[in-house]
Structure formats: structure tokens, C-alpha cells
Amino acid sequence: MRNSKKRDNLWKEAYKKCRLSVKHIQMAKELGLNPKSLIKNIPNPKEKWKLPVRNWIEHMYEKRFRKSARERNYVII
């Protein structure tokens, strides 16, 4: 029980610090990301090349699951 409360608190912290929606939290969990990695990847103002965390999650989710969706749609004759 104690670890699950700690984990829930970390997800709440990531939710607030990264300005994520519930949808983005769900996508991050499906990708296997942990809340510490999300918080760690918040870009500084000097890091113009780095995507905001919510866009980063969307990009990775689309990249992984769009590819697997395409593989499922192939018809073998």
C-alpha cells in the first residue's frame, strides 16, 4: 500500500509540474514512462530544441502505436 501511495503522489506531482491532462498521464503509463522521467524532461528556457513534455508524450505515443496499428492492418494473401 505504501508504495502505491508514493507512486500516486509522484504522478500527481508530474501532472502539476508538467501541466499534463489525464489523457497524457494515461498515454505515459501505456508507454511505460515513470513520473520522474517526465519531470526530468521539462525543458529549460535555454533548451529551445526540447519539446514540452505533453508534446513529447504525444509524439512517442503516435510513433509507437501508429506503427503497431499499421502492422495489424496488413492483409497476407
Helices and strands as residue ranges (DSSP letters): H 2-17, H 22-31, H 35-40, H 53-73
